[in-house]
Amino acid sequence: MKIDKNQWKWTRQPANFSIEEDSIEITTAPHTDLWQRTYYHFRNDNAPVLQIKSSEPFFSFVVKTEFESKRRFDQCGVVMYLDSENWLKASIEYENEVFQHLGSVVTNEGYSDWATTEIDAGIQSMWYRFSRREDDFCLECSEDGVHFKQMRICHMAKASGEIQFGIYACSPEDSSFKATFTHMEITPCQWLAHDGQAPDET
């Protein structure tokens, strides 16, 4: 999809970025992050986030990320940032020269979690698909933009009606890198309705 600068809005605009018709580049600033309380007991809420809004209850958003991360926790990916205490993100977080963490964070009511799997440190590109079914969400990843694998399904307590979603990039430690976002697309919901066990009767 073509990127309409009038529709995309920053939460914490970075100092260095560019927006073209078909790509967005962000150069991260050191000590930027999104995290709330859990385990580390600190709250970091200063990462740049660029989003669009939608009231559509069923849709999917796809984006390809390319990155030159090189320091622990450098990350970029897809995000739904509702406010400082209610958001989710999916990304690759650099760890060392051997491996990175491909994972996701869901933050409800000011407490974050982090679900990850280790992948090779040489991977410098990943596609993400963010799908909405009302106030439930599915995060998926893909190495080729064709075959997507489920990362997580979650519920967001504050995600009723209009939401905002998009991209982010940050460097929690003393680092900076360039993240590039392309192939953005909004489609009918690719996360199909559940066809297995029937819901409990109320």
N, C-alpha and C positions, 0 to 999 in steps of 0.2 A: 504494500500500500504506500501511497505517497505521504510523506510526512508534512502535515499542515502545522506550521509553527504556532498558529493561533489557537490550536486545540491542545497542544502539549504545554503543560505548566510545570515549572520547577518548584520543588520544595528544597530549599537551600541550593541555589544556583552555584555551580562550581566556577572557579576563576578561569579555567581552560576547558573549552568545549567547542564543538562545531556541529551544526545541524544542516544537512543537505536534504535534497528531495527523497533520497533513498538510503541515507545512513546518518548515524549519530556517533560522534566520538567524544569521549570524556577522558581527560587526564586527571587522575585522582590526586588529592592532596593528602599529605601524611596525617595520621591520627584521626581518620574519619571512619565511622562505623555505624551499624544498626544492631543494638542488643539491649535487652531489658532484664536486669536483675539476676535471673536464674544462675546458680552455681558461682559465677564470678562476682556477684553482688554489686556490680557497677551498672550504670546506665549510660550507654553511648547512643546518641540520637542526632548525629550531625552529618550523615552521608547525603550526598546529592541524589535526589530522586526526580525523575522526569516522567510525568503521567498524563493520561487522557482519562476522560470520564465516560461512564455508560450506565444506563438504567436497565439495559437488556438483561433479563434473568438467565439466559442460556446463550453462551458464546465461548469461543476459544481465541486466545491471542498467542501468536507464534513469533519468536525472535531468534536470530542467530547472533551469538556473541563470539568475538575474537579478542584475544587479550595477550599482553606481554608481561604478565605478573611474574614477580621474582622474589618477593619477600613474604614472610609468613602472614597469612590471612588476607593477602591481596585478593579481591573478589569482584565479580560483576555478574549481573544476571537479570532475571525478571522479578518484579515486585508488585505487591498491592499494599500501598501505604495509606491507611485510612486516617490514622493519627499516631502520635508517638507511642501509644500503648496497644495499638491494634494494627497488625500488619503481618505479611508473610513475604518470604523471598526464597528464591532458588538460585544457586550459583556453584561455581568451583572456587574453593578457597585454597590458595597455594600453601603448602606446608614446608617442603624442602626439595632437594634435587632428585629425590626418589619418588615421592608420591604427593598427591593433592587430595583434598576432600571434596567430592561431589555430594552436595546435600541441600537441605532446606531448613529454614527456620520459620516457625509459626509463633506469633506473639498474640496472646489473648489477655486482655485486662492487665497488661503490664508485665507479663512473665513470658520469657522466650524459651523455646526448646531448640535442639539442634540434632537432626537426623542425618547421618552421613555414611558414605562408603568410600574406600580408598581407590583412587585411580592413578594412572601413571603421570608423573610430573611433566612429561613431554607433551601432553595434550594441551593445545592452546586455542581450541574452538569448541563450542557446544551450542546446540539448539535447545530452546525451552518452549514448552507449550503449557499455557495457563488456561484452565477451563473452568467456567462457572456454571453451576446448576443452582440458581437462587442463592442461598447463603452457604452452600457447600462448594468445595473447590478441589481440583485435581491438578497436580504439578507433574509434568513429564519432561524427559530429556531425550536427546537424539544426537548421534554423531554425524548423521547424514541429512537430517531434515526430512526424512521419509519414514523411518522406523522409530517410533517413540516408545520409551519405556517408562512405566509409572514410577514416580519417586515417592509420592504421598497423596493421600486423600485427607482433607481436614474440613472442619466447620469453623466459620468465623462469626462470632456472636454479634459483631457490629456491622456485618456486611449485608444489610438489607437495603433494598432500593438502589439508589445511585452509588456506585463505587468508583474509585480511581485506581488505575493500574498502569504499569509501564516498565521502566528500566532503572537500574542503579549501578553505581560502581564506587568502591571505596578502598582505602588502605589503612587498616587499624593501627599498624606500626609505623615506623619512620620510613615511609616508602612512597613511591609515586609510579604509576604505570598508565599506559594508554589502553582503553577499552573501546571496541568498535561494535556497533549494533546495526545489523542489516536484516533484510528479508522479513520485515515486520508485516504481519497480516492478521486481520480479524476475520474469523470464519464462523459459520454455524457451529454449535457446540459439538466437538469431536469426542467428548466424554459421554458415552451413551447411557441411557437410563438403565438401571439395574434390572436384570431379568432372572434373578435367582430366587432366593428365599423371600417369601412375602413378608411385608412389614407386620409387626405385632399388632393385634387388634387392641383398640383403646376403648 
